[in-house]
Structure formats: structure tokens, C-alpha cells
Amino acid sequence: MPDTSLIFPASEYQARVRALQDAMGHAGHDALLLTSPADVFYVTGFLTRFWESPARPWFIVVPATGVPVAVIPAIGAELMQRTWVTQIRTWDAPDPEDDGVSLLRDTLATLVPEHGSVGLPMGLETHLRMPLTDYERLRDGLAPRRFADATEVVQRVREIKSEAEVDRIRSTCAIAARAFDRVPEIAGAGRPLDAVFRDFQALLLGEGADWVSYLAGGAGPEGYGDVISPAPARALTQGDVLMLDTGAVREGYFCDFDRNYAIGAASDLARRTHAALWSATEDCLQALRPGMLARDAHHILTEALVRHGATPGGGRLGHGLGLTLTEWPSFTPKDNTPLRAGMVLTLEPGAILRPGCIMVHEENIVLRESCAELLSPRAPAELPEIT
């Protein structure tokens, strides 16, 4: 078995597979079927932008014991051979008559007893990256074997990051931080917001990002209306607050944090709101510990915003982070996910300045046994002004 792989040494992936197999054993699964880009990458190290094409499905089978089996289109064989995975089975794809279904069925049939269980993530924040008709053919072809929900198996293992993963996320955060420091080079009164967005992506790439999978933000008088809209061609004006929020990627790992800037002199309301967001984040950094629930983080941030004189916004106030821009859990009043040491999370309080005007602040952390450790360099306590 190779000692090396893409991104990490083979031992990193072997440890992940052992953790998955241990969880599978407790859940009663005889094999685990993974189809999504993040799950495939997590187990194998197979890193590619080719996932942007929806024309081909990709499958990784993790047996109860032993090494994973890749059942993939032939176009991916050479890259998969550069990972630690040695069991690689391919077909010429796309095939409208049998797009890997029979090959996957035969693979699972040899690894799962006749009345055994195939674990498949089926819950929140999962998706099946194969046609539903093909899944039905696979399920029927493997009967009486059954498919069962393996969301807990995958999520409970993936949500605890190794130190190697934490280091990658920290490095991606550092890339974004350097780009944020250079925003005054590209933003100012008179600059169109869509041009700022394009230039900021160029800064991220220039600072070392492999690609910029996500960039959002907004700008408006003292704040902005939402944080997901495409950037319009509207020129920035004095009194605006500009926010940029990036999910840059380096070696497969995301950062996800934002920064706010005043265009010209900031108003008193904008300064006070930014200070309240910063202080609420600081309070959460000091209070958050393993053993709490995701909903507790929401409560801490909401109460802190009120205490510091801001009106809390709606929605979730943070989430998990890693191989995708957002991972579980979500910091909402209803999420009872236990927080554990090793989780990488975002703290994302938002405040309402007036109807239709908000401000959002976000940092990235790793939760340790005794503290919350920042991975994104801390934002300035005072709202920066671009003059």
C-alpha cells in the first residue's frame, strides 16, 4: 500500500477509514457508499474540479474491514492511482445504458452479506450524486441487502478535524486575511461593486488560493440588505459599508469569514454596530467549550448582541467548516448537536441596523478542550475606513 497520497500522507486517510469503520460497526453497516465530492475527497484525497461536470457519477465503497474500493469513470483512473487507494474499478462513462450501476452492484455484492446493510448518507446536508433511477436499480439489484441511513456515521467522524486538517484550514484563512488587508487597493468611493468583487477574487488567487469557490457580500448606506446577492455595477459612495465574505480554497479546504469596511467616514450607527458584533464574537470566543450544544452558541451570540446594544438578526449564527463551505452543525435555536474538541466552526453574528439594513461579522475557529482558538486572524475592533 502506498505511503503517500495527494494532500496528506496515506496514514491520514487510513486513520479516517478506521474511524468510519468503527462507527459503521456500531451502526450495523457492512459497507458504506459515498458519492459526494467532499466524502470522496475525505476518504481518498481525490481532489479535482471535475466535479463541476454533472455528467458522471463517482463511487467510493468503504467495507467493514480492509481498504476502500473506488468505482469510478475511467477518466479519473490516473488521478485516483496517485492517491493511497489501490482498489480501483472503472467503466467508460457516461454510459446511458449502464453508468457504473452493474459494476457498483457487483462490488457491493462481494463485500456485503446477502442480508447485510449498506450505509448511505441520507439526512440533512447530504445528497446522492447519482440518478435516482440508477439508485433504484442498484437497490433492487442488491436485494435482499438493504440500504440504511449512515448520516450519523459520516458526520460524527468528519466533524472532528485532525491537526493536519486544522493546519490546512488555518493556511487558507491566512491567504484570505492577506487579501482582506489589501481591500483598500481595490475599493473606494466611485468603484463599482462588481469590479471590487472581481478584483478581490484576483487578490485571493494572487495570495495563494487554488480557487475561489464562493464570494458574496454587499454594500449600502451604513450596511447592506443581504449577504448572498451577486454584486451589482452600482458605484460605492461615501457613507457605504462594504462587506466581502469569501470561501477561498487551498488544497481542498475552505475558509469562510468576512470583513466590513466603511467607505469614507463611518457613521456612529455603523461604528456602534460593528463594535457590538466584534464584542459579541469575543464573548462567544471566551465562553464556547466542548460539551455545549450548537444551540448554546446561538444563545451566547444573541444575548451578547443585545447586551452590547445591537438588535440580533435572524437565521443561523455560525456553522461547521472544512471540506465544504458550510458543514454541520448550524448555530440555531433548534440544533442540539454536541460540540466537541476538534470541531472547526464559524462564529457569524448578524445585527439589524434598521429595516432592510444589516451587518454581519464572521470568524473561523477550532474548538479545543479548554478554549476556542482562532484560525482566521481577528478582525479589527473598530470598523476600518477606506478614504
MIGURO-292022 format. One record per residue (C-alpha): residue in three letters; chain; x, y, z. Coordinates in Angstrom, 2 decimals, decimal comma. Example, Ala and Ser with C-alpha at 12.3 -4.5 7.8 and 13.67 -1.06 7.14 Angstrom:
residues 2
+--------+--------+---------+---------+---------+
| residu | chaine |       u |       v |       w |
+--------+--------+---------+---------+---------+
|    ALA |      A |   12,30 |   -4,50 |    7,80 |
|    SER |      A |   13,67 |   -1,06 |    7,14 |
+--------+--------+---------+---------+---------+
This chain:
residues 387
+--------+--------+---------+---------+---------+
| residu | chaine |       u |       v |       w |
+--------+--------+---------+---------+---------+
|    MET |      A |    0,00 |    0,00 |    0,00 |
|    PRO |      A |    1,43 |    3,44 |   -0,88 |
|    ASP |      A |    2,81 |    5,55 |    1,95 |
|    THR |      A |    1,99 |    8,76 |    0,15 |
|    SER |      A |   -1,17 |   10,24 |   -1,29 |
|    LEU |      A |   -2,49 |   13,54 |   -2,57 |
|    ILE |      A |   -2,55 |   16,36 |    0,03 |
|    PHE |      A |   -1,77 |   14,17 |    3,09 |
|    PRO |      A |    0,27 |   11,03 |    3,85 |
|    ALA |      A |   -1,62 |    7,77 |    3,42 |
|    SER |      A |   -1,71 |    7,36 |    7,21 |
|    GLU |      A |   -4,09 |   10,32 |    7,47 |
|    TYR |      A |   -6,66 |    8,64 |    5,22 |
|    GLN |      A |   -6,14 |    5,23 |    6,83 |
|    ALA |      A |   -7,00 |    6,75 |   10,22 |
|    ARG |      A |  -10,16 |    8,27 |    8,75 |
|    VAL |      A |  -11,25 |    4,94 |    7,28 |
|    ARG |      A |  -10,64 |    3,17 |   10,59 |
|    ALA |      A |  -12,80 |    5,76 |   12,34 |
|    LEU |      A |  -15,56 |    5,31 |    9,78 |
|    GLN |      A |  -15,35 |    1,52 |   10,06 |
|    ASP |      A |  -15,60 |    1,71 |   13,84 |
|    ALA |      A |  -18,70 |    3,89 |   13,54 |
|    MET |      A |  -20,12 |    1,57 |   10,87 |
|    GLY |      A |  -19,68 |   -1,37 |   13,19 |
|    HIS |      A |  -21,64 |    0,34 |   15,96 |
|    ALA |      A |  -24,38 |    1,27 |   13,48 |
|    GLY |      A |  -24,58 |   -2,22 |   11,95 |
|    HIS |      A |  -23,46 |   -1,33 |    8,42 |
|    ASP |      A |  -21,48 |   -3,85 |    6,38 |
|    ALA |      A |  -20,30 |   -1,26 |    3,87 |
|    LEU |      A |  -20,51 |    2,49 |    3,35 |
|    LEU |      A |  -21,34 |    4,01 |   -0,04 |
|    LEU |      A |  -20,07 |    7,55 |   -0,64 |
|    THR |      A |  -20,96 |    9,61 |   -3,71 |
|    SER |      A |  -20,48 |   13,31 |   -2,89 |
|    PRO |      A |  -17,29 |   15,26 |   -3,70 |
|    ALA |      A |  -16,43 |   16,06 |   -0,09 |
|    ASP |      A |  -16,93 |   12,49 |    1,14 |
|    VAL |      A |  -14,91 |   11,04 |   -1,73 |
|    PHE |      A |  -12,10 |   13,51 |   -1,08 |
|    TYR |      A |  -12,22 |   12,85 |    2,66 |
|    VAL |      A |  -11,60 |    9,13 |    2,24 |
|    THR |      A |   -9,25 |    9,13 |   -0,75 |
|    GLY |      A |   -7,61 |   12,53 |   -1,24 |
|    PHE |      A |   -9,00 |   12,60 |   -4,79 |
|    LEU |      A |   -9,00 |   16,35 |   -5,46 |
|    THR |      A |  -10,35 |   17,68 |   -8,75 |
|    ARG |      A |  -12,53 |   20,46 |  -10,15 |
|    PHE |      A |  -14,02 |   17,88 |  -12,50 |
|    TRP |      A |  -16,95 |   17,58 |  -10,09 |
|    GLU |      A |  -18,32 |   20,70 |  -11,83 |
|    SER |      A |  -19,43 |   18,38 |  -14,61 |
|    PRO |      A |  -22,65 |   16,56 |  -13,64 |
|    ALA |      A |  -22,29 |   14,01 |  -16,46 |
|    ARG |      A |  -20,60 |   11,27 |  -14,42 |
|    PRO |      A |  -21,24 |    9,65 |  -11,03 |
|    TRP |      A |  -18,36 |    8,61 |   -8,75 |
|    PHE |      A |  -18,50 |    5,97 |   -6,02 |
|    ILE |      A |  -16,33 |    5,00 |   -3,05 |
|    VAL |      A |  -17,18 |    1,85 |   -1,12 |
|    VAL |      A |  -15,78 |    1,54 |    2,40 |
|    PRO |      A |  -16,09 |   -2,09 |    3,54 |
|    ALA |      A |  -16,46 |   -3,16 |    7,15 |
|    THR |      A |  -12,80 |   -4,15 |    7,13 |
|    GLY |      A |   -9,99 |   -3,54 |    4,70 |
|    VAL |      A |   -9,38 |   -0,76 |    2,23 |
|    PRO |      A |  -11,85 |    1,33 |    0,23 |
|    VAL |      A |  -12,79 |    0,46 |   -3,33 |
|    ALA |      A |  -13,11 |    3,21 |   -5,92 |
|    VAL |      A |  -15,75 |    2,56 |   -8,59 |
|    ILE |      A |  -15,21 |    5,47 |  -10,93 |
|    PRO |      A |  -15,29 |    6,63 |  -14,54 |
|    ALA |      A |  -12,18 |    5,66 |  -16,46 |
|    ILE |      A |  -11,28 |    9,32 |  -16,97 |
|    GLY |      A |  -10,43 |    9,50 |  -13,26 |
|    ALA |      A |   -8,26 |    6,39 |  -13,02 |
|    GLU |      A |   -4,89 |    8,11 |  -13,44 |
|    LEU |      A |   -5,60 |   10,67 |  -10,73 |
|    MET |      A |   -7,05 |    8,08 |   -8,36 |
|    GLN |      A |   -3,91 |    6,00 |   -8,82 |
|    ARG |      A |   -1,95 |    8,90 |   -7,34 |
|    THR |      A |   -3,87 |    8,56 |   -4,09 |
|    TRP |      A |   -3,40 |    5,85 |   -1,49 |
|    VAL |      A |   -6,33 |    3,84 |   -2,93 |
|    THR |      A |   -5,24 |    0,68 |   -4,75 |
|    GLN |      A |   -8,61 |   -0,98 |   -5,41 |
|    ILE |      A |   -9,86 |    0,93 |   -8,47 |
|    ARG |      A |  -12,60 |   -0,34 |  -10,79 |
|    THR |      A |  -13,60 |    1,71 |  -13,81 |
|    TRP |      A |  -16,09 |    1,95 |  -16,65 |
|    ASP |      A |  -16,28 |    4,14 |  -19,72 |
|    ALA |      A |  -18,57 |    6,99 |  -18,72 |
|    PRO |      A |  -21,01 |    8,46 |  -19,38 |
|    ASP |      A |  -22,92 |    5,34 |  -20,40 |
|    PRO |      A |  -26,66 |    5,97 |  -20,84 |
|    GLU |      A |  -27,43 |    2,26 |  -20,57 |
|    ASP |      A |  -25,36 |    1,33 |  -17,53 |
|    ASP |      A |  -23,46 |    4,21 |  -15,95 |
|    GLY |      A |  -21,49 |    2,16 |  -13,46 |
|    VAL |      A |  -24,56 |    0,60 |  -11,85 |
|    SER |      A |  -23,73 |   -3,05 |  -12,56 |
|    LEU |      A |  -20,06 |   -2,54 |  -11,61 |
|    LEU |      A |  -21,08 |   -0,91 |   -8,33 |
|    ARG |      A |  -23,70 |   -3,60 |   -7,70 |
|    ASP |      A |  -21,14 |   -6,39 |   -8,21 |
|    THR |      A |  -18,64 |   -4,63 |   -5,96 |
|    LEU |      A |  -21,14 |   -4,24 |   -3,13 |
|    ALA |      A |  -22,41 |   -7,78 |   -3,58 |
|    THR |      A |  -18,94 |   -9,18 |   -2,89 |
|    LEU |      A |  -18,48 |   -7,04 |    0,25 |
|    VAL |      A |  -21,92 |   -7,15 |    1,87 |
|    PRO |      A |  -23,63 |  -10,34 |    3,11 |
|    GLU |      A |  -26,90 |  -11,29 |    1,43 |
|    HIS |      A |  -28,97 |   -9,86 |    4,28 |
|    GLY |      A |  -26,50 |   -7,14 |    5,18 |
|    SER |      A |  -26,70 |   -3,35 |    5,32 |
|    VAL |      A |  -25,22 |   -0,73 |    3,00 |
|    GLY |      A |  -24,83 |    2,59 |    4,78 |
|    LEU |      A |  -25,62 |    5,69 |    2,71 |
|    PRO |      A |  -25,79 |    9,29 |    3,96 |
|    MET |      A |  -29,47 |   10,27 |    3,64 |
|    GLY |      A |  -30,03 |   13,11 |    6,12 |
|    LEU |      A |  -29,61 |   16,86 |    6,28 |
|    GLU |      A |  -26,64 |   18,31 |    4,37 |
|    THR |      A |  -26,20 |   15,17 |    2,26 |
|    HIS |      A |  -27,05 |   14,43 |   -1,32 |
|    LEU |      A |  -27,00 |   11,40 |   -3,60 |
|    ARG |      A |  -24,81 |   12,21 |   -6,58 |
|    MET |      A |  -26,28 |    9,63 |   -8,94 |
|    PRO |      A |  -29,58 |    9,48 |  -10,82 |
|    LEU |      A |  -32,46 |    8,33 |   -8,67 |
|    THR |      A |  -33,43 |    5,76 |  -11,30 |
|    ASP |      A |  -29,92 |    4,28 |  -11,11 |
|    TYR |      A |  -30,13 |    4,18 |   -7,31 |
|    GLU |      A |  -33,41 |    2,27 |   -7,56 |
|    ARG |      A |  -31,82 |   -0,19 |   -9,99 |
|    LEU |      A |  -28,88 |   -0,62 |   -7,62 |
|    ARG |      A |  -31,13 |   -1,16 |   -4,62 |
|    ASP |      A |  -33,28 |   -3,68 |   -6,48 |
|    GLY |      A |  -30,24 |   -5,48 |   -7,83 |
|    LEU |      A |  -28,74 |   -5,91 |   -4,35 |
|    ALA |      A |  -31,91 |   -7,10 |   -2,57 |
|    PRO |      A |  -32,37 |   -8,57 |   -0,02 |
|    ARG |      A |  -29,46 |   -6,40 |    1,09 |
|    ARG |      A |  -30,85 |   -3,14 |    2,41 |
|    PHE |      A |  -29,76 |    0,49 |    2,32 |
|    ALA |      A |  -29,79 |    2,37 |    5,63 |
|    ASP |      A |  -29,12 |    5,94 |    6,68 |
|    ALA |      A |  -25,45 |    6,49 |    7,54 |
|    THR |      A |  -25,59 |   10,27 |    8,04 |
|    GLU |      A |  -24,53 |    9,98 |   11,68 |
|    VAL |      A |  -21,63 |    7,70 |   10,79 |
|    VAL |      A |  -20,13 |   10,13 |    8,31 |
|    GLN |      A |  -20,92 |   13,40 |   10,06 |
|    ARG |      A |  -19,75 |   12,41 |   13,53 |
|    VAL |      A |  -16,41 |   11,27 |   12,08 |
|    ARG |      A |  -15,90 |   14,15 |    9,65 |
|    GLU |      A |  -16,81 |   16,90 |   12,11 |
|    ILE |      A |  -13,68 |   16,22 |   14,22 |
|    LYS |      A |  -10,72 |   17,57 |   12,28 |
|    SER |      A |   -7,22 |   16,17 |   12,54 |
|    GLU |      A |   -4,38 |   18,58 |   13,24 |
|    ALA |      A |   -3,38 |   18,21 |    9,60 |
|    GLU |      A |   -6,83 |   19,41 |    8,55 |
|    VAL |      A |   -6,76 |   22,28 |   11,04 |
|    ASP |      A |   -3,41 |   23,39 |    9,64 |
|    ARG |      A |   -4,82 |   23,41 |    6,11 |
|    ILE |      A |   -7,81 |   25,49 |    7,15 |
|    ARG |      A |   -5,56 |   27,88 |    9,06 |
|    SER |      A |   -3,42 |   28,30 |    5,94 |
|    THR |      A |   -6,47 |   29,05 |    3,82 |
|    CYS |      A |   -7,59 |   31,62 |    6,40 |
|    ALA |      A |   -4,17 |   33,27 |    6,23 |
|    ILE |      A |   -4,48 |   33,58 |    2,44 |
|    ALA |      A |   -7,85 |   35,30 |    2,78 |
|    ALA |      A |   -6,57 |   37,55 |    5,56 |
|    ARG |      A |   -3,77 |   38,82 |    3,34 |
|    ALA |      A |   -6,29 |   39,55 |    0,60 |
|    PHE |      A |   -8,58 |   41,36 |    3,06 |
|    ASP |      A |   -5,65 |   43,54 |    4,13 |
|    ARG |      A |   -5,36 |   44,66 |    0,51 |
|    VAL |      A |   -9,01 |   45,63 |    0,01 |
|    PRO |      A |   -8,16 |   49,37 |    0,21 |
|    GLU |      A |   -6,16 |   48,83 |   -3,00 |
|    ILE |      A |   -9,31 |   47,86 |   -4,92 |
|    ALA |      A |  -12,22 |   49,56 |   -3,12 |
|    GLY |      A |  -13,21 |   53,15 |   -2,58 |
|    ALA |      A |  -15,77 |   55,78 |   -3,48 |
|    GLY |      A |  -16,62 |   55,57 |   -7,17 |
|    ARG |      A |  -15,54 |   51,95 |   -7,62 |
|    PRO |      A |  -18,31 |   49,66 |   -8,95 |
|    LEU |      A |  -19,13 |   46,86 |   -6,55 |
|    ASP |      A |  -18,97 |   44,18 |   -9,25 |
|    ALA |      A |  -15,43 |   45,31 |  -10,11 |
|    VAL |      A |  -14,46 |   45,09 |   -6,43 |
|    PHE |      A |  -15,77 |   41,52 |   -6,33 |
|    ARG |      A |  -13,73 |   40,53 |   -9,38 |
|    ASP |      A |  -10,60 |   42,26 |   -8,11 |
|    PHE |      A |  -10,94 |   40,64 |   -4,70 |
|    GLN |      A |  -11,05 |   37,19 |   -6,28 |
|    ALA |      A |   -7,86 |   38,08 |   -8,13 |
|    LEU |      A |   -6,26 |   39,13 |   -4,83 |
|    LEU |      A |   -7,21 |   35,78 |   -3,27 |
|    LEU |      A |   -5,67 |   33,87 |   -6,16 |
|    GLY |      A |   -2,59 |   36,05 |   -6,05 |
|    GLU |      A |   -2,15 |   35,37 |   -2,34 |
|    GLY |      A |   -2,21 |   31,59 |   -2,90 |
|    ALA |      A |   -5,79 |   30,32 |   -3,13 |
|    ASP |      A |   -6,23 |   27,42 |   -5,54 |
|    TRP |      A |   -9,67 |   28,71 |   -6,45 |
|    VAL |      A |  -12,41 |   30,94 |   -5,06 |
|    SER |      A |  -15,45 |   28,73 |   -4,73 |
|    TYR |      A |  -17,54 |   31,38 |   -3,00 |
|    LEU |      A |  -17,57 |   35,14 |   -2,80 |
|    ALA |      A |  -20,51 |   37,16 |   -1,56 |
|    GLY |      A |  -21,10 |   40,38 |    0,25 |
|    GLY |      A |  -22,87 |   43,65 |   -0,15 |
|    ALA |      A |  -22,66 |   47,41 |    0,21 |
|    GLY |      A |  -25,02 |   50,21 |    1,12 |
|    PRO |      A |  -25,54 |   53,18 |    3,42 |
|    GLU |      A |  -24,33 |   52,05 |    6,89 |
|    GLY |      A |  -24,96 |   48,40 |    5,95 |
|    TYR |      A |  -26,44 |   46,12 |    3,30 |
|    GLY |      A |  -29,68 |   44,36 |    2,50 |
|    ASP |      A |  -28,44 |   40,77 |    2,25 |
|    VAL |      A |  -25,22 |   38,77 |    2,05 |
|    ILE |      A |  -25,85 |   36,41 |   -0,88 |
|    SER |      A |  -26,74 |   38,57 |   -3,89 |
|    PRO |      A |  -24,49 |   38,92 |   -6,94 |
|    ALA |      A |  -22,63 |   42,22 |   -6,97 |
|    PRO |      A |  -24,34 |   44,97 |   -8,99 |
|    ALA |      A |  -22,48 |   47,57 |  -11,02 |
|    ARG |      A |  -23,50 |   50,26 |   -8,53 |
|    ALA |      A |  -20,60 |   52,51 |   -7,54 |
|    LEU |      A |  -19,56 |   52,68 |   -3,90 |
|    THR |      A |  -20,31 |   56,04 |   -2,29 |
|    GLN |      A |  -19,29 |   57,90 |    0,84 |
|    GLY |      A |  -21,15 |   56,50 |    3,85 |
|    ASP |      A |  -21,45 |   52,98 |    2,47 |
|    VAL |      A |  -20,39 |   49,93 |    4,42 |
|    LEU |      A |  -18,78 |   47,31 |    2,20 |
|    MET |      A |  -18,72 |   43,65 |    3,24 |
|    LEU |      A |  -16,84 |   40,85 |    1,50 |
|    ASP |      A |  -17,33 |   37,20 |    2,53 |
|    THR |      A |  -15,11 |   34,56 |    0,99 |
|    GLY |      A |  -14,93 |   30,81 |    0,75 |
|    ALA |      A |  -11,49 |   30,51 |   -0,79 |
|    VAL |      A |   -9,97 |   27,04 |   -1,16 |
|    ARG |      A |   -6,43 |   25,78 |   -0,70 |
|    GLU |      A |   -5,63 |   22,08 |   -1,08 |
|    GLY |      A |   -9,30 |   21,20 |   -0,80 |
|    TYR |      A |  -10,00 |   23,10 |    2,44 |
|    PHE |      A |  -12,17 |   26,18 |    2,80 |
|    CYS |      A |  -12,05 |   29,28 |    4,85 |
|    ASP |      A |  -15,28 |   31,20 |    5,43 |
|    PHE |      A |  -15,09 |   34,62 |    7,03 |
|    ASP |      A |  -15,91 |   38,20 |    6,17 |
|    ARG |      A |  -14,71 |   41,73 |    6,75 |
|    ASN |      A |  -16,56 |   45,06 |    6,81 |
|    TYR |      A |  -15,20 |   48,42 |    5,63 |
|    ALA |      A |  -16,62 |   51,92 |    5,75 |
|    ILE |      A |  -16,28 |   53,93 |    2,55 |
|    GLY |      A |  -15,17 |   57,30 |    3,87 |
|    ALA |      A |  -16,03 |   58,23 |    7,43 |
|    ALA |      A |  -18,21 |   55,68 |    9,20 |
|    SER |      A |  -21,45 |   56,83 |   10,79 |
|    ASP |      A |  -21,94 |   56,47 |   14,52 |
|    LEU |      A |  -24,54 |   53,73 |   13,95 |
|    ALA |      A |  -22,20 |   51,75 |   11,71 |
|    ARG |      A |  -19,34 |   52,05 |   14,21 |
|    ARG |      A |  -21,53 |   51,01 |   17,13 |
|    THR |      A |  -22,97 |   48,03 |   15,27 |
|    HIS |      A |  -19,55 |   46,82 |   14,19 |
|    ALA |      A |  -18,30 |   47,17 |   17,76 |
|    ALA |      A |  -21,27 |   45,17 |   19,07 |
|    LEU |      A |  -20,66 |   42,39 |   16,53 |
|    TRP |      A |  -16,97 |   42,29 |   17,41 |
|    SER |      A |  -17,71 |   42,21 |   21,16 |
|    ALA |      A |  -20,38 |   39,51 |   20,80 |
|    THR |      A |  -17,88 |   37,38 |   18,89 |
|    GLU |      A |  -15,32 |   38,00 |   21,63 |
|    ASP |      A |  -17,81 |   36,92 |   24,30 |
|    CYS |      A |  -18,51 |   33,70 |   22,40 |
|    LEU |      A |  -14,79 |   33,03 |   21,93 |
|    GLN |      A |  -14,37 |   33,26 |   25,69 |
|    ALA |      A |  -17,43 |   31,17 |   26,58 |
|    LEU |      A |  -17,62 |   28,39 |   23,99 |
|    ARG |      A |  -16,47 |   24,98 |   25,23 |
|    PRO |      A |  -16,84 |   21,28 |   24,36 |
|    GLY |      A |  -19,93 |   19,78 |   25,96 |
|    MET |      A |  -22,17 |   22,65 |   24,92 |
|    LEU |      A |  -24,74 |   22,22 |   22,18 |
|    ALA |      A |  -24,87 |   24,07 |   18,88 |
|    ARG |      A |  -27,92 |   25,96 |   20,12 |
|    ASP |      A |  -25,89 |   27,26 |   23,07 |
|    ALA |      A |  -23,59 |   29,14 |   20,68 |
|    HIS |      A |  -26,66 |   30,77 |   19,13 |
|    HIS |      A |  -27,87 |   31,79 |   22,58 |
|    ILE |      A |  -24,48 |   33,20 |   23,61 |
|    LEU |      A |  -24,20 |   35,31 |   20,47 |
|    THR |      A |  -27,80 |   36,54 |   20,59 |
|    GLU |      A |  -27,61 |   37,53 |   24,24 |
|    ALA |      A |  -24,25 |   39,20 |   23,72 |
|    LEU |      A |  -25,56 |   41,31 |   20,82 |
|    VAL |      A |  -28,41 |   42,56 |   22,99 |
|    ARG |      A |  -26,03 |   43,24 |   25,87 |
|    HIS |      A |  -23,81 |   45,30 |   23,59 |
|    GLY |      A |  -26,68 |   47,35 |   22,26 |
|    ALA |      A |  -27,41 |   45,70 |   18,90 |
|    THR |      A |  -30,55 |   44,07 |   17,53 |
|    PRO |      A |  -29,80 |   40,42 |   16,63 |
|    GLY |      A |  -30,58 |   39,31 |   13,09 |
|    GLY |      A |  -32,40 |   36,14 |   12,20 |
|    GLY |      A |  -31,10 |   32,86 |   10,82 |
|    ARG |      A |  -28,20 |   30,81 |   11,98 |
|    LEU |      A |  -25,22 |   32,48 |   13,64 |
|    GLY |      A |  -22,47 |   30,09 |   12,60 |
|    HIS |      A |  -21,78 |   26,60 |   11,33 |
|    GLY |      A |  -19,18 |   23,92 |   10,73 |
|    LEU |      A |  -16,41 |   24,37 |    8,18 |
|    GLY |      A |  -13,90 |   22,21 |    6,35 |
|    LEU |      A |  -14,18 |   20,30 |    3,09 |
|    THR |      A |  -17,22 |   22,35 |    2,16 |
|    LEU |      A |  -18,00 |   25,99 |    2,71 |
|    THR |      A |  -20,57 |   25,11 |    5,34 |
|    GLU |      A |  -20,78 |   21,90 |    7,32 |
|    TRP |      A |  -22,89 |   20,79 |   10,25 |
|    PRO |      A |  -23,82 |   21,81 |   12,87 |
|    SER |      A |  -25,79 |   25,05 |   12,47 |
|    PHE |      A |  -25,90 |   27,57 |   15,30 |
|    THR |      A |  -29,69 |   27,85 |   15,53 |
|    PRO |      A |  -32,08 |   27,55 |   18,48 |
|    LYS |      A |  -33,09 |   24,04 |   17,32 |
|    ASP |      A |  -29,72 |   22,36 |   16,66 |
|    ASN |      A |  -28,84 |   20,01 |   19,51 |
|    THR |      A |  -25,55 |   18,75 |   18,05 |
|    PRO |      A |  -22,98 |   18,35 |   20,85 |
|    LEU |      A |  -19,89 |   20,49 |   20,41 |
|    ARG |      A |  -16,65 |   18,53 |   20,70 |
|    ALA |      A |  -12,98 |   19,35 |   20,76 |
|    GLY |      A |  -11,56 |   19,28 |   17,25 |
|    MET |      A |  -14,57 |   20,85 |   15,54 |
|    VAL |      A |  -13,81 |   23,69 |   13,14 |
|    LEU |      A |  -16,62 |   26,24 |   13,31 |
|    THR |      A |  -17,59 |   29,73 |   12,28 |
|    LEU |      A |  -18,99 |   32,39 |   14,58 |
|    GLU |      A |  -21,30 |   34,58 |   12,49 |
|    PRO |      A |  -23,40 |   37,06 |   14,44 |
|    GLY |      A |  -25,59 |   39,43 |   12,45 |
|    ALA |      A |  -27,30 |   42,64 |   13,53 |
|    ILE |      A |  -30,18 |   44,68 |   12,17 |
|    LEU |      A |  -29,45 |   48,40 |   11,90 |
|    ARG |      A |  -32,91 |   49,27 |   10,55 |
|    PRO |      A |  -35,45 |   47,53 |    8,29 |
|    GLY |      A |  -33,65 |   46,25 |    5,22 |
|    CYS |      A |  -30,18 |   47,07 |    6,56 |
|    ILE |      A |  -27,92 |   44,55 |    8,31 |
|    MET |      A |  -24,29 |   44,00 |    9,22 |
|    VAL |      A |  -22,66 |   40,58 |    9,64 |
|    HIS |      A |  -19,34 |   39,55 |   11,17 |
|    GLU |      A |  -17,68 |   36,14 |   10,85 |
|    GLU |      A |  -14,59 |   34,40 |   12,23 |
|    ASN |      A |  -13,26 |   30,83 |   11,93 |
|    ILE |      A |  -12,22 |   28,82 |   14,98 |
|    VAL |      A |  -11,20 |   25,36 |   16,11 |
|    LEU |      A |  -12,73 |   24,24 |   19,39 |
|    ARG |      A |  -10,13 |   22,97 |   21,85 |
|    GLU |      A |  -10,65 |   21,23 |   25,20 |
|    SER |      A |  -10,19 |   24,47 |   27,13 |
|    CYS |      A |  -10,75 |   27,26 |   24,62 |
|    ALA |      A |  -11,86 |   28,39 |   21,20 |
|    GLU |      A |   -8,79 |   29,00 |   19,05 |
|    LEU |      A |   -8,99 |   31,49 |   16,20 |
|    LEU |      A |   -8,00 |   30,26 |   12,76 |
|    SER |      A |   -8,88 |   33,49 |   10,95 |
|    PRO |      A |   -6,76 |   36,45 |   12,10 |
|    ARG |      A |   -9,05 |   38,56 |   14,31 |
|    ALA |      A |  -10,88 |   41,44 |   12,66 |
|    PRO |      A |  -10,08 |   44,94 |   13,92 |
|    ALA |      A |  -12,27 |   46,03 |   16,81 |
|    GLU |      A |  -13,05 |   49,31 |   15,08 |
|    LEU |      A |  -14,71 |   49,48 |   11,66 |
|    PRO |      A |  -11,92 |   50,19 |    9,12 |
|    GLU |      A |  -12,39 |   53,23 |    6,94 |
|    ILE |      A |  -11,31 |   53,41 |    3,30 |
|    THR |      A |  -10,70 |   57,04 |    2,41 |
+--------+--------+---------+---------+---------+
